[in-house]
């Protein structure tokens, strides 16, 4: 029997009416669930979150909010194996890929839970030192940050139904704002189950979290000046949300994390017998097969000095060949299907576009040899490595193919050639530089910083410690300029600022210091 996923609005689970959207097992193309938001009282749910959830959260200190997040992490972790299975069923994840998502969710919740404890028994931030504003030292100004009195609306992408929910919710809840989560419909089975677990555990105040499972419908129509929107997805959808007339008129803050043509650059000093070379090959290949390349942080462009191109090509192909494609439920399989039929079509079309300007050196955009049975209707794309002749302009800098696809780009081994070519991506979430040459590292980092939200520096001294550029850590900001959306998430305490109003308070020094608690 097909599961019917319900939304969690105004403190209760409710199913929509009308035509339902279908959710599939991408390995076999069979329906596993359906959901709808037709007929749901979205405006009423937002009011409930503002009127019930908001005051309850704002009464709590940062430490108490942190305890809520820790309780959320524990409740979800208790059902880890079930959630891993659902991620395979509805997302096509291997067990390793599912861990990346589910453990990323609970790990981020736990991190911000501990952070809340360090922020202590306060309900708002004092932002910086006070300023004397007149000759009389008793007249001062002080900046504070307080929680917004609205709802944090989180619109998440299909590729991380667990982590996408947890990483946004952790920050907003710690800041003191209630959350309405709108996951990507196609893979929302994991998120829906997470909400069932949290509701049963009863670890949060009423109205603190809500779930809209299915089409967004009229969601954005009901937002006002105290609300906030955080979106992850395509740059086109992000631009549409950011440009909505009602959001612009109300000054609703919108954070966008979007498309990203991330790069890895191998330094000219690195030879094929070094630890740095092995690190480069290992981390680059991992971004090919992990989550079937469906990560916003995945490496798409690989820059290699011309004299090292043959060695890199051979090493990458050898590493890629070790990862079998097929049924994600099989232990030996490392590459599952892409998530949806539309994603399957888009990836195959994108590969053919890239191939017009380059050539295949491994794979051809087809499924390849699949491990497992009954996969004829699955959405499989085998790992595909292309190569172009140089770092000049072309589709490789304009088109993100969101699957197990990468392109080798030879360059002359100088920062002067690599930097402007990487910059042709018009803004990325993360770029990586692999080198043990301090001067090359400095030139690349400073040259690439304006075009990236995060930079990953690989070398022999960190080869055994690095989680790779594709891993988003809650301590570091996640986001990027330009086509990457121009937004920021996470980054420890920095992430809370998006959900808080910075206000300048000026007046009598003893009174302000008493209010601020300084």
C-alpha positions, 0 to 999 in steps of 0.5 A: 500500500502506498504511503500517504505523507502528511504535513504537520501544521498548527500542531497536528498532522493533516493530509491534503486533498486533491491530486497527489504528487507521487514519490518514487524509488529511483532505483526501480521507478516504482511509487513509494508514497504520495502527498498533497498540500491542497486544502491545507490552511497554510496561513493559519499554520504560519499564524500558529507558529508566530503566535504560539511557537515564537513566544515560547522559543523567545522565553527560553535562553540560548542554553535552553534552546540548545537543550531542545536541539540536543533532544531533537538529535537524540530522538532522531538518532534513535531511529537512525537505521529506519531513516537510512532505509528510507533514504535508500528507498526514496532517495536512491542512497547507498548506506554510506550516502544515507549516513552522510545525510542523516548523520549530517542532520543529527550532527549539526543539531548536536553541534548547535545544541552544544553551542547554545550551552556556551551562549548561556542564560541570555535570550538575545545578543549584545553585539560589540562594545558600547559607544560614547555618543556625546561629551557626557560619558553617560550617553552611550549607544549599544547594538543588540541582536534580538529574535525576529517575531515571525516564522523562518520558512525553509525551502529545501532541495531534494538531495539532502532531505535530512541534513537540509532540514536539520542544518537550517532548523538548528540555527533558526531555533537556537536564534529563537525563531519557529520553523516551517520546513518545506522539503523537496517533494520528490524525496520528502519521505525522510523529512516526513518521518523525522517530523513523526519521530519528533512529534512523538518524542514531544521534545519541542514547544508547540508551534516551534516546527511545522512541515509542509509536505508537497507543493508550496502552494500559497506559502510565500503569499502569507509572509510579512516583515518579521518572517525570513526565507532560506532557500536551497535549490536552483538559481532560477527558483532562488531569483524568483523567490527573491524577486517576489513583489510581496517579499520585496515590499515587506523587506523579508530577508531571503537567503539563497544557496544555489547552483555552483560550479565548484573547482579543484586545482592541482598545484604545479609542485605536486607529483604523482608519488606524493601524499598531496597527489593521493589526497587530490585524487581521493577527494576529487573522485569521492565527489564523483560517486558520493550521492551520485554527484548530487551535492551542491558542494561537489567538484565539477571542474578539475584543473591540472597542470598540462605536464601532470594531465596523463598521470591525473587522468589515469589515477582518477579513472583507476579510482572511479572504476573501483566504485560499482553502480547499481542497487543502493541496497547492495553492500558492494555498490557505491553509486546509486541512481539520481533522485528523479526521472526529471533529474535523470533527463537533465543530467543526460542532456547536460552531459551531451552539452558538455561533450560537444566541447570536449571528449569522454575519457571515462563513461559516456553518460549511460548507466554502464554495467549495473549491480543488482536485479530489477533496475531496468526502470531506474534513474542510473547514470554511470560516473562520467569524466570528460576532458577539454583542451584548456581553461578558456570559456565554454559550457564547462563554466556555465552549466552545472550537471547535477550528477556523477559528472566532472571535467578535466581542464589542463592549465599552464600551472600558474595561478595567473591562468587558473584564477580567472578560469575558476572565476568564470563559474561566476561564484561558487560554494567551495573551491579546492587547491592542492599544493605544498607550495606556500607561495602558490597556495597564497596566490590561489587563496587570495585570488579565489576568495572573492569568488567562493564562499569557502576555500579548501586547502589540501596538502601532505600535512592535512591529508589524514585529517581532511573530510574533503571539500564536499563536507559542510561543517557547521563551524564554517559558513556555507554559501557563496557569491554570484550564481551560488546565491549570495547567501550564508548559512551555518558558520557557528554563531554567525548563522544566527544573525540571519534570524535576528534583528540588529538594533542600535539602542542609545540613551543613559549608560546605566539603564542600557547596561542594565538592559543589556546585562553588561 
